[in-house]
Amino acid sequence: MQGFITVAAVAVGAFGTYLATKGVERSRWEREQSTRWHDQRIVAYTEYSASVKKVITRSRSILGELGLNPTLVRLTRATGIPLLELDEIDRTQKFESVMLLGGPEVIAAARAWHGISWQYYHWAVGNAPATEQEIEREYVAAEEARNKFYEAARRELGLPLHLAE
């Protein structure tokens, strides 16, 4: 009888150790997955931000050459449009990562921001007429949309919500 109790105690101890180890391993795996997706989101959001900013900046450079926007770097349409088209393709591709990894608030903020970049693109390539006032007003809207995107991304990533001024 004593041997049976000893064997049962060892079996219960081994089973308890197995359950505890399994729980620790599962917890570590979940933490690693969370960190991995967190890191992927940071990369996706950073690359997307840079791509939207590039479309707007390049568009403003083309509009600057047309006398519609004050800019330090001016590009003719002949030089700028092929580059802008590549920038827009890149922005579209980067948005796919945001769509895959982002939450609803981040995706909505990204859509609002790239809607503005799309307007700049149309002005720059000549698909829509623009005035200096419209361009400046849209630039202010772009800055606000950018800040909203960063705030949504920071909230989702659990980062401090302050933005650099």
C-alpha positions, 0 to 999 in steps of 0.5 A: 500500500505504501508503495502505491501511495508513493507511486501515486504521489510521484505521478501527481507531482509529475503531472503537476510539474507537466501542467506548470511547465506547459503553462509557463511555455504557453505564456512565453510563446504568447508573449513572444507572439505579441512582441513579434506582432507589435514589432511588425506593426511598428515597421508597417506603420513607420514605412506607411507614414514615410510613404504617405509623407513622400507622396505629399512632399513630391506632389508639393515639389511639383506644385511648387514648380507650377507656382502653386506651393512654396517649396524648397525643392521644385520638380517639373512634371516631366521629372516629378510625375514618374517618381510620384507614380512610383511613390503612389505605388509604394504607398498603396503597397505599404497600406496593405500592411496597415490593413493586415496588421492595424486595428480599426482606428489605425486603418481609419486614420490611415485612410483619411491621411492617404485620402489627402495624399491622393488629392495632392497626387491629382493636383500634381499630375494635373487631373484636378485644378487647384489654387494656392489656398486649397493647397495650403488648406489641404496641407494643414489637413494633412498635418492634422491627419498625420497626427491622428494616424500617429495617435491611433498607432501609439494608442494601439501599440501602447506607446505614450500619446504625446507628439513631438511639436 
